[in-house]
Amino acid sequence: MNFILPFRICQETAGERMKIADIVQGAGSIEELWDQIQAGVCLLDRNFTLVWMNRMAAELLNLTDGEGVGTACHRLLCRRSEVCEDCPVPSLTGSEVATRSYTLEDTDGGQRLLRVRLRRWKELVVWTINDVTREVTLLKKIDLSRKEAEAKGILAERRMQKSAERTDSL
C-alpha cells in the first residue's frame, strides 16, 4: 500500500505536466509566457551585450520593448561606456549567483532601486531583475519610526530623572 501512493502521485504529476505542456503550446509562443512573469529577465552574451529581454525587464529599465537589445549591460544599468571594474559576469561559473543593486532614474524623475541576480546559463548570462524600491522605502520608514521611538524614550527617561532629582532635592 505504501508503494501505490507514490506511484499515484507520480502519475498525477505526469498528467499535470502534460496539461501544462498543452497550455504552453496553446499560448502561441514562449514569449507570451515570459511576458507573464512579474520579474525582469534578460539574457547577455559573452560580450556583455543584451540579446533578449521580457516585457517586465524593459519596463524596469525604462525601455520600450526591444529598445535595449544590442546594448551593453554597463550602458543600461550603470550608464558607463566601459565594463564595470567589479563586474561579476566574467567570473561567474556554473551554479554561482551574483547579486548587485542599482539605482536608475525613473521616468517621473524619481529613483528606481533594482536588485539584479546574475547566473550563467550555457553560453549566456541570465539577469533576473526585481524592483525593490517599495521594500527599501518601507524599511527606511520602519527604521525612522524606530529611531523616533528610541529618541522619545530617551527624552522621557531624562524627564523622569530630572523629576526624580527635583523630588530628591525637596
Buried (B, 14 or more C-beta within 10 A) or exposed (E): EEEEEEEEEEEEEEEEEEEEEEEEEEEEEEEEEBBEEEBBBBBBEEEBBBEBBBBBBBBBBBBEEEBBBEBBBBBBBBEEEEBBEEBBBEEBEEEEEBEBEBEBEEEEEEEBBBBBBBBBEEEBBBBBBBBBBEEBEEEEEEEEEEEEEEEEEEEEEEEEEEEEEEEEEE
